[in-house]
Amino acid sequence: MRLLLKIGAALLAALLLYNLWIFGHIVYWRYNNPSVSSFMTEQLAVLKEDDPDAELRQRWVPYDRISANLKRAIVAAEDAKFVDHEGFDWDGIEAAFQKNLKQGRIVAGGSTISQQLAKNLFLSSKKTPWRKAEEAVITVMLEAVMDKRRIFEIYLNVIEWGNGVFGAEAASHHYFRTSAAGLSTGQAAKLAAMVPNPRYYDDHRNARGLAKKTRIIAARMRYADVP
């Protein structure tokens, strides 16, 4: 019994230290830009298995140099209540749960932009109960330390948008040969439509359903509130 208590205490201490390490990074990134994320590291390792010289495409751009079209498109597609919630969209989570229950499999998620950023920065792409719990803890930290504009700025610069493509600037050049500042409404809506499955859409740019998703997002953009 005493041994089990010691093991439990050691595990709890390790978990606390890990979360303090994460919290320290979040505080630092409130004022400084992250140079890499967990998802970037994971994807680069995968690419290097086929090509040892593989590199990621990502270039940081300030919030003001990202098209308002893309900001509205992402909010419309991923998190309509982003500016209002405190990290979690409980109505969205409930709706996703009911949809998945009806389908008998996971077909929808309820993750907010803040939750997606937490996952991308610190966690792996593997879906486990532990990851979802840790994602929630990190989301609370992000919302406590950063304002919505900073969370969104980092999100737009680090999310995956294709095979080795990360961030709005790299994605804009990769798909449309333009800068993140120069994206049109249609281009922004298409990029937003790709977010849930970026590597697939990179290889299947005329995939069935992508054009329809793009039109739906474009129609919703005018109603999106951005920080």
N, C-alpha and C positions, 0 to 999 in steps of 0.2 A: 504493500500500500504506500509506504514512504517513497519507494522507487518511482511509482506511478505519479505521485505528487511532484517529485523532482523533475520528472520528464515533462509533465504538464506545465510546470513553472518555466522550464527552459524553453519550451515551445512558445509559451505566451510572451516571454521576454524577446525571443527571436522575432515574433510577429510585430511586437511593439517597435523594435529597432528598425524593422523593414518599413513600417509605416512612417516612422520619424524620418527615415532616409527619403521616402517619397515626399513627405511634407516639406522637407528642406529644398528639394528640387522645385516644388511648386512655388514656394516663396521666392526662390532665385529667378524663376521664369516669369514671375510677375513683371520684372523689369528687364530681363534678358531673354533672348530668343533661344529656344532649344535647337541644338545642331543635329540631333538625331532622336528617333523615337524607337520604342520596342518593336513596332511593326516594321520600321525601316530596317533595323538590324536583322529581324527574322527573314524578311524578303530578300535582303542582300545575300544572306547565307544560302538561300534556295537558288538564287541566280548564279552564284559562284560554283554550285555543284556542276552546272553545265558549262560555265565560262568563268575560269579563275580571274579573268580581267574585268568581269562585269562591274558596273557602277550604277548607282541610283541617279535619277534625274530629279533634282529638287533645288529650288532657289527661293530664298526668303524674300518676300516683298511686304512692305508696311501695309497696314489696313487701308489707308487712303489710296493706295495704288492697286486695289482690287475692285473691279467693277461692282457698282451697286446692283447691277443685274444678277451677278453671281451670288451676292449676299442674299438677295431676295429669293432667288431660285433655291438655294440650299435650305433656307428657313421654310419655304413653302413645301419642299419635298421631305425634309427630315424632321422638322421640329417647329410647328406653327406657333407654339406657345413659348418659344425660347426666351423672349425678353421678359416674360411674366413669371415663369416658374422658378423654383429654387434648386433646380438640378434634375427633378423628376416630374414627368407628365403622368400623373396617376390615372387620368382618364384614358390616355393613350396606352398605358400598360394594361389597363382593364380591357380595352377594346382588342388589343393584340392577343391577350389571354383567351378571350371568348372566340376569336377567329381561329386561333390554333386549336382550341378545344373542338370546335365544329369540324375542322378539317382532319383532326386526328394526328396532326404533325405540325412542326413549326413552319409556318408560312409568313408570319409577320412578327416584327419586333416592336418594342415600345421604347427603345433607347433614345434619349435626348441627345442634342449636340454635346452637352457637357459629359454625358455618359460615354459617348463615342470617343471623345477626346481622352478621357481617363483610360479607356481601353487601349487606344492607339499609342499613347505616351509610355505606358508602363507595363502592359500585360501582353499575353500572347493571343493568337487568333483561336486557340483551342477553347471550345465551349464546355466549361465545367461549372458546377455549383460554386466552387471556391472562387473562380474568376468573377462570377457575377457578384458575389459578396464583396470581394475586394474592389471591384469596379464601383460599387455603391459608396464604399468608404472614400475612395479617391475622388469621386464626384462631389461629395460633401466638402472635401478639402478644397477642390478647385473653386467651388462656389463661395466658400468662405474667404478665400485669399484674393481671388481675381474678380474684376467686374465682367459683365457680359461681353463688352467690346474686346477685352483682352483674351477671354476664352475663345471667342469667335475668330480673332486674328490668328491665334495659334492653330486652331482647328483648320482653317482655310490653308494654312501653310504646311501642314504635316499629314493630312489624310491621304490615303492611297487613291490614285486615279488611273492606274494601269499597270502594266508589267514594268516594275522598277520606276514608276512615275509617281511622285509625291508632291502635293501642294498645288495651289491654283496656278502659279506662274508656269511651272513645268507642264502641267496639264494643258494650259491654253496654247502653248507652243507645240506640244505633242499632237494635239487634235486639230487645231485651227490655225497654226502658224501666226499667232498673235499674242499679245501680252495679256495678263490677267486684267489689266485696266481697260483693254479694248474689246472685251467680250460683248457681243450683241445679246439681245433677249433670247433668241433661239439657241445660240451657242451656250449661254449660261444654263438654260433649261436642260439642254442635252447633257452637259457635264453633271448637273445635279441628278439627272435620271440614272447616271452611271454609278453613282456613289455606292449603292448597295452591293454591286458585283463588278468592281472596276476591271479586274483582269479579264473576266469573261467578255465584257463589252469592248475592251481594247482589241481583242481578237475577233469579235463579232459586232462590228460597228453598225451594221444594218440588221441587227438581231430583231426577231419578231417581238413586237411589244415595246421596243425602245422608242420608236417614233410616237406611239400613243402616249407613253409616259411623259415624253418631252412636251407634247401638246397640253397635257393636263397640268403639268408644273408651270408652263408659260401662262396659262389662264389664271393660275392662283397667285402668281408673283405680285400682282398689283395690291393684293391684300396682306402681303407679308410685312411684318414689323421687324426691323433690324436695329441693332444697337448703334 
